[in-house]
């Protein structure tokens, strides 16, 4: 399932994306690109709107199991709200 979300935090090991669930989902740095990425901030920034693929979720713990980066949308949340 492909969903649109907002990057809420970028760390050295990946990016957290809010897709409207109880908790933000983590996209691991290895899932952000097909090439080697030293820092997730090379690919995404906080506030950026992105599309992600969710492969599975655990309803018991309300956690996403696997999320993959699909693409960046052309505008950030701040630009969209103006």
mmCIF file of the N, C-alpha and C atoms, coordinates in Angstrom:
data_MODEL
# 
_entry.id   MODEL 
# 
loop_
_atom_site.group_PDB 
_atom_site.id 
_atom_site.type_symbol 
_atom_site.label_atom_id 
_atom_site.label_alt_id 
_atom_site.label_comp_id 
_atom_site.label_asym_id 
_atom_site.label_entity_id 
_atom_site.label_seq_id 
_atom_site.pdbx_PDB_ins_code 
_atom_site.Cartn_x 
_atom_site.Cartn_y 
_atom_site.Cartn_z 
_atom_site.occupancy 
_atom_site.B_iso_or_equiv 
_atom_site.pdbx_formal_charge 
_atom_site.auth_seq_id 
_atom_site.auth_comp_id 
_atom_site.auth_asym_id 
_atom_site.auth_atom_id 
_atom_site.pdbx_PDB_model_num 
ATOM 1   N N  . UNK A 1 1  ? 0.841  -1.163 0.000  1.00 0.00 ? 1  UNK A N  1 
ATOM 2   C CA . UNK A 1 1  ? 0.000  0.000  0.000  1.00 0.00 ? 1  UNK A CA 1 
ATOM 3   C C  . UNK A 1 1  ? 0.897  1.240  0.000  1.00 0.00 ? 1  UNK A C  1 
ATOM 4   N N  . UNK A 1 2  ? 0.664  2.160  -0.937 1.00 0.00 ? 2  UNK A N  1 
ATOM 5   C CA . UNK A 1 2  ? 1.429  3.402  -1.025 1.00 0.00 ? 2  UNK A CA 1 
ATOM 6   C C  . UNK A 1 2  ? 0.633  4.510  -0.342 1.00 0.00 ? 2  UNK A C  1 
ATOM 7   N N  . UNK A 1 3  ? 1.299  5.192  0.601  1.00 0.00 ? 3  UNK A N  1 
ATOM 8   C CA . UNK A 1 3  ? 0.668  6.277  1.355  1.00 0.00 ? 3  UNK A CA 1 
ATOM 9   C C  . UNK A 1 3  ? 1.530  7.526  1.295  1.00 0.00 ? 3  UNK A C  1 
ATOM 10  N N  . UNK A 1 4  ? 0.892  8.664  1.510  1.00 0.00 ? 4  UNK A N  1 
ATOM 11  C CA . UNK A 1 4  ? 1.619  9.925  1.583  1.00 0.00 ? 4  UNK A CA 1 
ATOM 12  C C  . UNK A 1 4  ? 1.774  10.295 3.050  1.00 0.00 ? 4  UNK A C  1 
ATOM 13  N N  . UNK A 1 5  ? 2.933  10.807 3.409  1.00 0.00 ? 5  UNK A N  1 
ATOM 14  C CA . UNK A 1 5  ? 3.191  11.206 4.784  1.00 0.00 ? 5  UNK A CA 1 
ATOM 15  C C  . UNK A 1 5  ? 4.155  12.375 4.845  1.00 0.00 ? 5  UNK A C  1 
ATOM 16  N N  . UNK A 1 6  ? 4.408  12.823 6.065  1.00 0.00 ? 6  UNK A N  1 
ATOM 17  C CA . UNK A 1 6  ? 5.303  13.950 6.298  1.00 0.00 ? 6  UNK A CA 1 
ATOM 18  C C  . UNK A 1 6  ? 6.489  13.470 7.131  1.00 0.00 ? 6  UNK A C  1 
ATOM 19  N N  . UNK A 1 7  ? 7.683  13.806 6.693  1.00 0.00 ? 7  UNK A N  1 
ATOM 20  C CA . UNK A 1 7  ? 8.892  13.459 7.443  1.00 0.00 ? 7  UNK A CA 1 
ATOM 21  C C  . UNK A 1 7  ? 8.907  14.314 8.710  1.00 0.00 ? 7  UNK A C  1 
ATOM 22  N N  . UNK A 1 8  ? 8.924  13.658 9.868  1.00 0.00 ? 8  UNK A N  1 
ATOM 23  C CA . UNK A 1 8  ? 8.902  14.384 11.138 1.00 0.00 ? 8  UNK A CA 1 
ATOM 24  C C  . UNK A 1 8  ? 10.279 14.529 11.759 1.00 0.00 ? 8  UNK A C  1 
ATOM 25  N N  . UNK A 1 9  ? 11.188 13.600 11.435 1.00 0.00 ? 9  UNK A N  1 
ATOM 26  C CA . UNK A 1 9  ? 12.531 13.653 12.003 1.00 0.00 ? 9  UNK A CA 1 
ATOM 27  C C  . UNK A 1 9  ? 13.482 12.877 11.100 1.00 0.00 ? 9  UNK A C  1 
ATOM 28  N N  . UNK A 1 10 ? 14.685 13.406 10.968 1.00 0.00 ? 10 UNK A N  1 
ATOM 29  C CA . UNK A 1 10 ? 15.721 12.728 10.179 1.00 0.00 ? 10 UNK A CA 1 
ATOM 30  C C  . UNK A 1 10 ? 16.885 12.440 11.109 1.00 0.00 ? 10 UNK A C  1 
ATOM 31  N N  . UNK A 1 11 ? 17.327 11.192 11.116 1.00 0.00 ? 11 UNK A N  1 
ATOM 32  C CA . UNK A 1 11 ? 18.455 10.781 11.950 1.00 0.00 ? 11 UNK A CA 1 
ATOM 33  C C  . UNK A 1 11 ? 19.536 10.185 11.057 1.00 0.00 ? 11 UNK A C  1 
ATOM 34  N N  . UNK A 1 12 ? 20.658 9.807  11.658 1.00 0.00 ? 12 UNK A N  1 
ATOM 35  C CA . UNK A 1 12 ? 21.719 9.173  10.877 1.00 0.00 ? 12 UNK A CA 1 
ATOM 36  C C  . UNK A 1 12 ? 21.299 7.819  10.340 1.00 0.00 ? 12 UNK A C  1 
ATOM 37  N N  . UNK A 1 13 ? 20.358 7.155  11.008 1.00 0.00 ? 13 UNK A N  1 
ATOM 38  C CA . UNK A 1 13 ? 19.969 5.801  10.604 1.00 0.00 ? 13 UNK A CA 1 
ATOM 39  C C  . UNK A 1 13 ? 18.678 5.740  9.801  1.00 0.00 ? 13 UNK A C  1 
ATOM 40  N N  . UNK A 1 14 ? 18.044 6.880  9.532  1.00 0.00 ? 14 UNK A N  1 
ATOM 41  C CA . UNK A 1 14 ? 16.830 6.861  8.733  1.00 0.00 ? 14 UNK A CA 1 
ATOM 42  C C  . UNK A 1 14 ? 15.956 8.075  8.967  1.00 0.00 ? 14 UNK A C  1 
ATOM 43  N N  . UNK A 1 15 ? 14.691 7.948  8.576  1.00 0.00 ? 15 UNK A N  1 
ATOM 44  C CA . UNK A 1 15 ? 13.745 9.054  8.701  1.00 0.00 ? 15 UNK A CA 1 
ATOM 45  C C  . UNK A 1 15 ? 12.437 8.543  9.280  1.00 0.00 ? 15 UNK A C  1 
ATOM 46  N N  . UNK A 1 16 ? 11.833 9.337  10.148 1.00 0.00 ? 16 UNK A N  1 
ATOM 47  C CA . UNK A 1 16 ? 10.531 9.009  10.709 1.00 0.00 ? 16 UNK A CA 1 
ATOM 48  C C  . UNK A 1 16 ? 9.463  9.755  9.921  1.00 0.00 ? 16 UNK A C  1 
ATOM 49  N N  . UNK A 1 17 ? 8.404  9.035  9.542  1.00 0.00 ? 17 UNK A N  1 
ATOM 50  C CA . UNK A 1 17 ? 7.361  9.600  8.698  1.00 0.00 ? 17 UNK A CA 1 
ATOM 51  C C  . UNK A 1 17 ? 6.008  9.433  9.379  1.00 0.00 ? 17 UNK A C  1 
ATOM 52  N N  . UNK A 1 18 ? 5.254  10.524 9.445  1.00 0.00 ? 18 UNK A N  1 
ATOM 53  C CA . UNK A 1 18 ? 3.896  10.511 9.986  1.00 0.00 ? 18 UNK A CA 1 
ATOM 54  C C  . UNK A 1 18 ? 2.929  10.224 8.847  1.00 0.00 ? 18 UNK A C  1 
ATOM 55  N N  . UNK A 1 19 ? 2.266  9.064  8.904  1.00 0.00 ? 19 UNK A N  1 
ATOM 56  C CA . UNK A 1 19 ? 1.272  8.724  7.894  1.00 0.00 ? 19 UNK A CA 1 
ATOM 57  C C  . UNK A 1 19 ? -0.134 8.686  8.491  1.00 0.00 ? 19 UNK A C  1 
ATOM 58  N N  . UNK A 1 20 ? -0.266 9.275  9.683  1.00 0.00 ? 20 UNK A N  1 
ATOM 59  C CA . UNK A 1 20 ? -1.583 9.387  10.293 1.00 0.00 ? 20 UNK A CA 1 
ATOM 60  C C  . UNK A 1 20 ? -1.930 8.291  11.275 1.00 0.00 ? 20 UNK A C  1 
ATOM 61  N N  . UNK A 1 21 ? -0.959 7.499  11.672 1.00 0.00 ? 21 UNK A N  1 
ATOM 62  C CA . UNK A 1 21 ? -1.197 6.448  12.662 1.00 0.00 ? 21 UNK A CA 1 
ATOM 63  C C  . UNK A 1 21 ? -0.754 6.920  14.039 1.00 0.00 ? 21 UNK A C  1 
ATOM 64  N N  . UNK A 1 22 ? -0.920 6.056  15.026 1.00 0.00 ? 22 UNK A N  1 
ATOM 65  C CA . UNK A 1 22 ? -0.570 6.368  16.408 1.00 0.00 ? 22 UNK A CA 1 
ATOM 66  C C  . UNK A 1 22 ? 0.898  6.764  16.563 1.00 0.00 ? 22 UNK A C  1 
ATOM 67  N N  . UNK A 1 23 ? 1.782  6.055  15.866 1.00 0.00 ? 23 UNK A N  1 
ATOM 68  C CA . UNK A 1 23 ? 3.218  6.331  15.933 1.00 0.00 ? 23 UNK A CA 1 
ATOM 69  C C  . UNK A 1 23 ? 3.757  6.581  14.538 1.00 0.00 ? 23 UNK A C  1 
ATOM 70  N N  . UNK A 1 24 ? 4.821  7.378  14.453 1.00 0.00 ? 24 UNK A N  1 
ATOM 71  C CA . UNK A 1 24 ? 5.488  7.588  13.177 1.00 0.00 ? 24 UNK A CA 1 
ATOM 72  C C  . UNK A 1 24 ? 6.201  6.304  12.776 1.00 0.00 ? 24 UNK A C  1 
ATOM 73  N N  . UNK A 1 25 ? 6.313  6.076  11.494 1.00 0.00 ? 25 UNK A N  1 
ATOM 74  C CA . UNK A 1 25 ? 7.021  4.912  10.993 1.00 0.00 ? 25 UNK A CA 1 
ATOM 75  C C  . UNK A 1 25 ? 8.449  5.275  10.616 1.00 0.00 ? 25 UNK A C  1 
ATOM 76  N N  . UNK A 1 26 ? 9.353  4.351  10.815 1.00 0.00 ? 26 UNK A N  1 
ATOM 77  C CA . UNK A 1 26 ? 10.763 4.553  10.479 1.00 0.00 ? 26 UNK A CA 1 
ATOM 78  C C  . UNK A 1 26 ? 11.049 3.966  9.107  1.00 0.00 ? 26 UNK A C  1 
ATOM 79  N N  . UNK A 1 27 ? 11.703 4.765  8.274  1.00 0.00 ? 27 UNK A N  1 
ATOM 80  C CA . UNK A 1 27 ? 12.260 4.247  7.027  1.00 0.00 ? 27 UNK A CA 1 
ATOM 81  C C  . UNK A 1 27 ? 13.762 4.171  7.257  1.00 0.00 ? 27 UNK A C  1 
ATOM 82  N N  . UNK A 1 28 ? 14.294 2.959  7.284  1.00 0.00 ? 28 UNK A N  1 
ATOM 83  C CA . UNK A 1 28 ? 15.714 2.772  7.535  1.00 0.00 ? 28 UNK A CA 1 
ATOM 84  C C  . UNK A 1 28 ? 16.519 3.370  6.387  1.00 0.00 ? 28 UNK A C  1 
ATOM 85  N N  . UNK A 1 29 ? 17.701 3.857  6.694  1.00 0.00 ? 29 UNK A N  1 
ATOM 86  C CA . UNK A 1 29 ? 18.550 4.519  5.700  1.00 0.00 ? 29 UNK A CA 1 
ATOM 87  C C  . UNK A 1 29 ? 18.805 3.642  4.479  1.00 0.00 ? 29 UNK A C  1 
ATOM 88  N N  . UNK A 1 30 ? 18.861 2.335  4.659  1.00 0.00 ? 30 UNK A N  1 
ATOM 89  C CA . UNK A 1 30 ? 19.099 1.428  3.532  1.00 0.00 ? 30 UNK A CA 1 
ATOM 90  C C  . UNK A 1 30 ? 17.900 1.351  2.604  1.00 0.00 ? 30 UNK A C  1 
ATOM 91  N N  . UNK A 1 31 ? 16.730 1.816  3.051  1.00 0.00 ? 31 UNK A N  1 
ATOM 92  C CA . UNK A 1 31 ? 15.523 1.783  2.235  1.00 0.00 ? 31 UNK A CA 1 
ATOM 93  C C  . UNK A 1 31 ? 15.228 3.125  1.564  1.00 0.00 ? 31 UNK A C  1 
ATOM 94  N N  . UNK A 1 32 ? 16.082 4.131  1.781  1.00 0.00 ? 32 UNK A N  1 
ATOM 95  C CA . UNK A 1 32 ? 15.859 5.456  1.216  1.00 0.00 ? 32 UNK A CA 1 
ATOM 96  C C  . UNK A 1 32 ? 16.347 5.596  -0.222 1.00 0.00 ? 32 UNK A C  1 
ATOM 97  N N  . UNK A 1 33 ? 17.282 4.757  -0.635 1.00 0.00 ? 33 UNK A N  1 
ATOM 98  C CA . UNK A 1 33 ? 17.859 4.903  -1.963 1.00 0.00 ? 33 UNK A CA 1 
ATOM 99  C C  . UNK A 1 33 ? 18.431 3.574  -2.433 1.00 0.00 ? 33 UNK A C  1 
ATOM 100 N N  . UNK A 1 34 ? 18.622 3.477  -3.741 1.00 0.00 ? 34 UNK A N  1 
ATOM 101 C CA . UNK A 1 34 ? 19.276 2.283  -4.309 1.00 0.00 ? 34 UNK A CA 1 
ATOM 102 C C  . UNK A 1 34 ? 20.790 2.383  -4.230 1.00 0.00 ? 34 UNK A C  1 
ATOM 103 N N  . UNK A 1 35 ? 21.293 3.580  -3.921 1.00 0.00 ? 35 UNK A N  1 
ATOM 104 C CA . UNK A 1 35 ? 22.734 3.780  -3.803 1.00 0.00 ? 35 UNK A CA 1 
ATOM 105 C C  . UNK A 1 35 ? 23.117 3.921  -2.327 1.00 0.00 ? 35 UNK A C  1 
ATOM 106 N N  . UNK A 1 36 ? 24.400 3.910  -2.060 1.00 0.00 ? 36 UNK A N  1 
ATOM 107 C CA . UNK A 1 36 ? 24.883 4.086  -0.694 1.00 0.00 ? 36 UNK A CA 1 
ATOM 108 C C  . UNK A 1 36 ? 24.570 5.506  -0.216 1.00 0.00 ? 36 UNK A C  1 
ATOM 109 N N  . UNK A 1 37 ? 23.999 5.611  0.973  1.00 0.00 ? 37 UNK A N  1 
ATOM 110 C CA . UNK A 1 37 ? 23.683 6.900  1.573  1.00 0.00 ? 37 UNK A CA 1 
ATOM 111 C C  . UNK A 1 37 ? 24.368 6.970  2.924  1.00 0.00 ? 37 UNK A C  1 
ATOM 112 N N  . UNK A 1 38 ? 25.224 7.982  3.115  1.00 0.00 ? 38 UNK A N  1 
ATOM 113 C CA . UNK A 1 38 ? 25.952 8.122  4.367  1.00 0.00 ? 38 UNK A CA 1 
ATOM 114 C C  . UNK A 1 38 ? 25.058 8.703  5.460  1.00 0.00 ? 38 UNK A C  1 
ATOM 115 N N  . UNK A 1 39 ? 24.193 9.644  5.089  1.00 0.00 ? 39 UNK A N  1 
ATOM 116 C CA . UNK A 1 39 ? 23.318 10.319 6.043  1.00 0.00 ? 39 UNK A CA 1 
ATOM 117 C C  . UNK A 1 39 ? 21.942 10.482 5.400  1.00 0.00 ? 39 UNK A C  1 
ATOM 118 N N  . UNK A 1 40 ? 20.897 10.161 6.129  1.00 0.00 ? 40 UNK A N  1 
ATOM 119 C CA . UNK A 1 40 ? 19.529 10.234 5.593  1.00 0.00 ? 40 UNK A CA 1 
ATOM 120 C C  . UNK A 1 40 ? 19.167 11.640 5.133  1.00 0.00 ? 40 UNK A C  1 
ATOM 121 N N  . UNK A 1 41 ? 19.805 12.657 5.693  1.00 0.00 ? 41 UNK A N  1 
ATOM 122 C CA . UNK A 1 41 ? 19.498 14.038 5.296  1.00 0.00 ? 41 UNK A CA 1 
ATOM 123 C C  . UNK A 1 41 ? 19.948 14.342 3.865  1.00 0.00 ? 41 UNK A C  1 
ATOM 124 N N  . UNK A 1 42 ? 20.710 13.437 3.250  1.00 0.00 ? 42 UNK A N  1 
ATOM 125 C CA . UNK A 1 42 ? 21.054 13.578 1.835  1.00 0.00 ? 42 UNK A CA 1 
ATOM 126 C C  . UNK A 1 42 ? 19.820 13.349 0.954  1.00 0.00 ? 42 UNK A C  1 
ATOM 127 N N  . UNK A 1 43 ? 18.846 12.625 1.470  1.00 0.00 ? 43 UNK A N  1 
ATOM 128 C CA . UNK A 1 43 ? 17.681 12.220 0.682  1.00 0.00 ? 43 UNK A CA 1 
ATOM 129 C C  . UNK A 1 43 ? 16.418 12.972 1.086  1.00 0.00 ? 43 UNK A C  1 
ATOM 130 N N  . UNK A 1 44 ? 16.167 13.120 2.399  1.00 0.00 ? 44 UNK A N  1 
ATOM 131 C CA . UNK A 1 44 ? 14.931 13.754 2.875  1.00 0.00 ? 44 UNK A CA 1 
ATOM 132 C C  . UNK A 1 44 ? 15.235 14.804 3.944  1.00 0.00 ? 44 UNK A C  1 
ATOM 133 N N  . UNK A 1 45 ? 14.273 15.697 4.166  1.00 0.00 ? 45 UNK A N  1 
ATOM 134 C CA . UNK A 1 45 ? 14.384 16.707 5.218  1.00 0.00 ? 45 UNK A CA 1 
ATOM 135 C C  . UNK A 1 45 ? 13.097 16.724 6.029  1.00 0.00 ? 45 UNK A C  1 
ATOM 136 N N  . UNK A 1 46 ? 13.186 17.176 7.268  1.00 0.00 ? 46 UNK A N  1 
ATOM 137 C CA . UNK A 1 46 ? 12.007 17.283 8.124  1.00 0.00 ? 46 UNK A CA 1 
ATOM 138 C C  . UNK A 1 46 ? 11.013 18.240 7.479  1.00 0.00 ? 46 UNK A C  1 
ATOM 139 N N  . UNK A 1 47 ? 9.734  17.857 7.508  1.00 0.00 ? 47 UNK A N  1 
ATOM 140 C CA . UNK A 1 47 ? 8.674  18.660 6.911  1.00 0.00 ? 47 UNK A CA 1 
ATOM 141 C C  . UNK A 1 47 ? 8.371  18.307 5.469  1.00 0.00 ? 47 UNK A C  1 
ATOM 142 N N  . UNK A 1 48 ? 9.223  17.494 4.860  1.00 0.00 ? 48 UNK A N  1 
ATOM 143 C CA . UNK A 1 48 ? 9.033  17.116 3.460  1.00 0.00 ? 48 UNK A CA 1 
ATOM 144 C C  . UNK A 1 48 ? 7.898  16.112 3.337  1.00 0.00 ? 48 UNK A C  1 
ATOM 145 N N  . UNK A 1 49 ? 7.076  16.271 2.315  1.00 0.00 ? 49 UNK A N  1 
ATOM 146 C CA . UNK A 1 49 ? 5.996  15.326 2.035  1.00 0.00 ? 49 UNK A CA 1 
ATOM 147 C C  . UNK A 1 49 ? 6.565  14.241 1.134  1.00 0.00 ? 49 UNK A C  1 
ATOM 148 N N  . UNK A 1 50 ? 6.355  12.979 1.537  1.00 0.00 ? 50 UNK A N  1 
ATOM 149 C CA . UNK A 1 50 ? 6.900  11.843 0.790  1.00 0.00 ? 50 UNK A CA 1 
ATOM 150 C C  . UNK A 1 50 ? 5.832  10.784 0.593  1.00 0.00 ? 50 UNK A C  1 
ATOM 151 N N  . UNK A 1 51 ? 6.081  9.911  -0.363 1.00 0.00 ? 51 UNK A N  1 
ATOM 152 C CA . UNK A 1 51 ? 5.242  8.736  -0.553 1.00 0.00 ? 51 UNK A CA 1 
ATOM 153 C C  . UNK A 1 51 ? 6.042  7.533  -0.072 1.00 0.00 ? 51 UNK A C  1 
ATOM 154 N N  . UNK A 1 52 ? 5.379  6.661  0.683  1.00 0.00 ? 52 UNK A N  1 
ATOM 155 C CA . UNK A 1 52 ? 6.030  5.474  1.227  1.00 0.00 ? 52 UNK A CA 1 
ATOM 156 C C  . UNK A 1 52 ? 5.172  4.250  0.944  1.00 0.00 ? 52 UNK A C  1 
ATOM 157 N N  . UNK A 1 53 ? 5.821  3.114  0.896  1.00 0.00 ? 53 UNK A N  1 
ATOM 158 C CA . UNK A 1 53 ? 5.122  1.845  0.777  1.00 0.00 ? 53 UNK A CA 1 
ATOM 159 C C  . UNK A 1 53 ? 5.160  1.152  2.127  1.00 0.00 ? 53 UNK A C  1 
ATOM 160 N N  . UNK A 1 54 ? 3.991  0.767  2.622  1.00 0.00 ? 54 UNK A N  1 
ATOM 161 C CA . UNK A 1 54 ? 3.890  0.021  3.875  1.00 0.00 ? 54 UNK A CA 1 
ATOM 162 C C  . UNK A 1 54 ? 3.613  -1.427 3.504  1.00 0.00 ? 54 UNK A C  1 
ATOM 163 N N  . UNK A 1 55 ? 4.530  -2.319 3.878  1.00 0.00 ? 55 UNK A N  1 
ATOM 164 C CA . UNK A 1 55 ? 4.366  -3.726 3.536  1.00 0.00 ? 55 UNK A CA 1 
ATOM 165 C C  . UNK A 1 55 ? 3.588  -4.501 4.584  1.00 0.00 ? 55 UNK A C  1 
ATOM 166 N N  . UNK A 1 56 ? 3.764  -4.124 5.850  1.00 0.00 ? 56 UNK A N  1 
ATOM 167 C CA . UNK A 1 56 ? 3.024  -4.822 6.898  1.00 0.00 ? 56 UNK A CA 1 
ATOM 168 C C  . UNK A 1 56 ? 2.941  -3.963 8.154  1.00 0.00 ? 56 UNK A C  1 
ATOM 169 N N  . UNK A 1 57 ? 1.934  -4.270 8.956  1.00 0.00 ? 57 UNK A N  1 
ATOM 170 C CA . UNK A 1 57 ? 1.735  -3.561 10.220 1.00 0.00 ? 57 UNK A CA 1 
ATOM 171 C C  . UNK A 1 57 ? 1.283  -4.567 11.267 1.00 0.00 ? 57 UNK A C  1 
ATOM 172 N N  . UNK A 1 58 ? 1.580  -4.284 12.516 1.00 0.00 ? 58 UNK A N  1 
ATOM 173 C CA . UNK A 1 58 ? 1.166  -5.144 13.616 1.00 0.00 ? 58 UNK A CA 1 
ATOM 174 C C  . UNK A 1 58 ? 0.055  -4.441 14.377 1.00 0.00 ? 58 UNK A C  1 
ATOM 175 N N  . UNK A 1 59 ? -1.201 -4.868 14.203 1.00 0.00 ? 59 UNK A N  1 
ATOM 176 C CA . UNK A 1 59 ? -2.315 -4.187 14.871 1.00 0.00 ? 59 UNK A CA 1 
ATOM 177 C C  . UNK A 1 59 ? -2.269 -4.304 16.398 1.00 0.00 ? 59 UNK A C  1 
ATOM 178 N N  . UNK A 1 60 ? -1.658 -5.357 16.903 1.00 0.00 ? 60 UNK A N  1 
ATOM 179 C CA . UNK A 1 60 ? -1.578 -5.553 18.352 1.00 0.00 ? 60 UNK A CA 1 
ATOM 180 C C  . UNK A 1 60 ? -0.711 -4.473 19.001 1.00 0.00 ? 60 UNK A C  1 
ATOM 181 N N  . UNK A 1 61 ? 0.445  -4.201 18.400 1.00 0.00 ? 61 UNK A N  1 
ATOM 182 C CA . UNK A 1 61 ? 1.353  -3.196 18.951 1.00 0.00 ? 61 UNK A CA 1 
ATOM 183 C C  . UNK A 1 61 ? 1.175  -1.820 18.308 1.00 0.00 ? 61 UNK A C  1 
ATOM 184 N N  . UNK A 1 62 ? 0.329  -1.767 17.279 1.00 0.00 ? 62 UNK A N  1 
ATOM 185 C CA . UNK A 1 62 ? 0.081  -0.520 16.527 1.00 0.00 ? 62 UNK A CA 1 
ATOM 186 C C  . UNK A 1 62 ? 1.365  0.041  15.939 1.00 0.00 ? 62 UNK A C  1 
ATOM 187 N N  . UNK A 1 63 ? 2.175  -0.859 15.394 1.00 0.00 ? 63 UNK A N  1 
ATOM 188 C CA . UNK A 1 63 ? 3.444  -0.454 14.791 1.00 0.00 ? 63 UNK A CA 1 
ATOM 189 C C  . UNK A 1 63 ? 3.524  -0.944 13.356 1.00 0.00 ? 63 UNK A C  1 
ATOM 190 N N  . UNK A 1 64 ? 4.202  -0.141 12.548 1.00 0.00 ? 64 UNK A N  1 
ATOM 191 C CA . UNK A 1 64 ? 4.474  -0.533 11.173 1.00 0.00 ? 64 UNK A CA 1 
ATOM 192 C C  . UNK A 1 64 ? 5.685  -1.449 11.175 1.00 0.00 ? 64 UNK A C  1 
ATOM 193 N N  . UNK A 1 65 ? 5.620  -2.512 10.398 1.00 0.00 ? 65 UNK A N  1 
ATOM 194 C CA . UNK A 1 65 ? 6.729  -3.460 10.354 1.00 0.00 ? 65 UNK A CA 1 
ATOM 195 C C  . UNK A 1 65 ? 7.755  -3.084 9.296  1.00 0.00 ? 65 UNK A C  1 
ATOM 196 N N  . UNK A 1 66 ? 7.305  -2.763 8.104  1.00 0.00 ? 66 UNK A N  1 
ATOM 197 C CA . UNK A 1 66 ? 8.215  -2.471 7.001  1.00 0.00 ? 66 UNK A CA 1 
ATOM 198 C C  . UNK A 1 66 ? 7.705  -1.292 6.194  1.00 0.00 ? 66 UNK A C  1 
ATOM 199 N N  . UNK A 1 67 ? 8.516  -0.246 6.098  1.00 0.00 ? 67 UNK A N  1 
ATOM 200 C CA . UNK A 1 67 ? 8.187  0.908  5.266  1.00 0.00 ? 67 UNK A CA 1 
ATOM 201 C C  . UNK A 1 67 ? 9.343  1.176  4.324  1.00 0.00 ? 67 UNK A C  1 
ATOM 202 N N  . UNK A 1 68 ? 9.018  1.513  3.095  1.00 0.00 ? 68 UNK A N  1 
ATOM 203 C CA . UNK A 1 68 ? 10.027 1.815  2.091  1.00 0.00 ? 68 UNK A CA 1 
ATOM 204 C C  . UNK A 1 68 ? 9.719  3.158  1.460  1.00 0.00 ? 68 UNK A C  1 
ATOM 205 N N  . UNK A 1 69 ? 10.746 3.942  1.207  1.00 0.00 ? 69 UNK A N  1 
ATOM 206 C CA . UNK A 1 69 ? 10.628 5.240  0.567  1.00 0.00 ? 69 UNK A CA 1 
ATOM 207 C C  . UNK A 1 69 ? 10.282 5.031  -0.898 1.00 0.00 ? 69 UNK A C  1 
ATOM 208 N N  . UNK A 1 70 ? 9.251  5.726  -1.379 1.00 0.00 ? 70 UNK A N  1 
ATOM 209 C CA . UNK A 1 70 ? 8.882  5.629  -2.791 1.00 0.00 ? 70 UNK A CA 1 
ATOM 210 C C  . UNK A 1 70 ? 9.372  6.862  -3.540 1.00 0.00 ? 70 UNK A C  1 
ATOM 211 N N  . UNK A 1 71 ? 8.925  8.041  -3.098 1.00 0.00 ? 71 UNK A N  1 
ATOM 212 C CA . UNK A 1 71 ? 9.347  9.265  -3.771 1.00 0.00 ? 71 UNK A CA 1 
ATOM 213 C C  . UNK A 1 71 ? 9.052  10.476 -2.907 1.00 0.00 ? 71 UNK A C  1 
ATOM 214 N N  . UNK A 1 72 ? 9.701  11.563 -3.236 1.00 0.00 ? 72 UNK A N  1 
ATOM 215 C CA . UNK A 1 72 ? 9.434  12.835 -2.572 1.00 0.00 ? 72 UNK A CA 1 
ATOM 216 C C  . UNK A 1 72 ? 8.395  13.588 -3.381 1.00 0.00 ? 72 UNK A C  1 
ATOM 217 N N  . UNK A 1 73 ? 7.462  14.212 -2.697 1.00 0.00 ? 73 UNK A N  1 
ATOM 218 C CA . UNK A 1 73 ? 6.481  15.057 -3.366 1.00 0.00 ? 73 UNK A CA 1 
ATOM 219 C C  . UNK A 1 73 ? 7.109  16.423 -3.581 1.00 0.00 ? 73 UNK A C  1 
ATOM 220 N N  . UNK A 1 74 ? 6.617  17.194 -4.543 1.00 0.00 ? 74 UNK A N  1 
ATOM 221 C CA . UNK A 1 74 ? 7.292  18.435 -4.909 1.00 0.00 ? 74 UNK A CA 1 
ATOM 222 C C  . UNK A 1 74 ? 7.279  19.551 -3.867 1.00 0.00 ? 74 UNK A C  1 
ATOM 223 N N  . UNK A 1 75 ? 6.433  19.496 -2.858 1.00 0.00 ? 75 UNK A N  1 
ATOM 224 C CA . UNK A 1 75 ? 6.381  20.587 -1.885 1.00 0.00 ? 75 UNK A CA 1 
ATOM 225 C C  . UNK A 1 75 ? 6.392  20.065 -0.460 1.00 0.00 ? 75 UNK A C  1 
ATOM 226 N N  . UNK A 1 76 ? 6.867  20.905 0.472  1.00 0.00 ? 76 UNK A N  1 
ATOM 227 C CA . UNK A 1 76 ? 6.862  20.549 1.878  1.00 0.00 ? 76 UNK A CA 1 
ATOM 228 C C  . UNK A 1 76 ? 5.522  20.918 2.475  1.00 0.00 ? 76 UNK A C  1 
ATOM 229 N N  . UNK A 1 77 ? 5.258  20.468 3.685  1.00 0.00 ? 77 UNK A N  1 
ATOM 230 C CA . UNK A 1 77 ? 4.010  20.771 4.364  1.00 0.00 ? 77 UNK A CA 1 
ATOM 231 C C  . UNK A 1 77 ? 3.851  22.294 4.521  1.00 0.00 ? 77 UNK A C  1 
ATOM 232 N N  . UNK A 1 78 ? 4.939  23.006 4.873  1.00 0.00 ? 78 UNK A N  1 
ATOM 233 C CA . UNK A 1 78 ? 4.872  24.458 5.036  1.00 0.00 ? 78 UNK A CA 1 
ATOM 234 C C  . UNK A 1 78 ? 4.478  25.159 3.750  1.00 0.00 ? 78 UNK A C  1 
ATOM 235 N N  . UNK A 1 79 ? 4.998  24.697 2.616  1.00 0.00 ? 79 UNK A N  1 
ATOM 236 C CA . UNK A 1 79 ? 4.649  25.294 1.345  1.00 0.00 ? 79 UNK A CA 1 
ATOM 237 C C  . UNK A 1 79 ? 3.199  25.002 0.984  1.00 0.00 ? 79 UNK A C  1 
ATOM 238 N N  . UNK A 1 80 ? 2.706  23.828 1.337  1.00 0.00 ? 80 UNK A N  1 
ATOM 239 C CA . UNK A 1 80 ? 1.344  23.431 1.021  1.00 0.00 ? 80 UNK A CA 1 
ATOM 240 C C  . UNK A 1 80 ? 0.327  24.242 1.834  1.00 0.00 ? 80 UNK A C  1 
ATOM 241 N N  . UNK A 1 81 ? 0.663  24.617 3.081  1.00 0.00 ? 81 UNK A N  1 
ATOM 242 C CA . UNK A 1 81 ? -0.244 25.341 3.956  1.00 0.00 ? 81 UNK A CA 1 
ATOM 243 C C  . UNK A 1 81 ? -0.383 26.809 3.573  1.00 0.00 ? 81 UNK A C  1 
ATOM 244 N N  . UNK A 1 82 ? 0.513  27.344 2.764  1.00 0.00 ? 82 UNK A N  1 
ATOM 245 C CA . UNK A 1 82 ? 0.459  28.771 2.402  1.00 0.00 ? 82 UNK A CA 1 
ATOM 246 C C  . UNK A 1 82 ? -0.619 29.077 1.430  1.00 0.00 ? 82 UNK A C  1 
# 
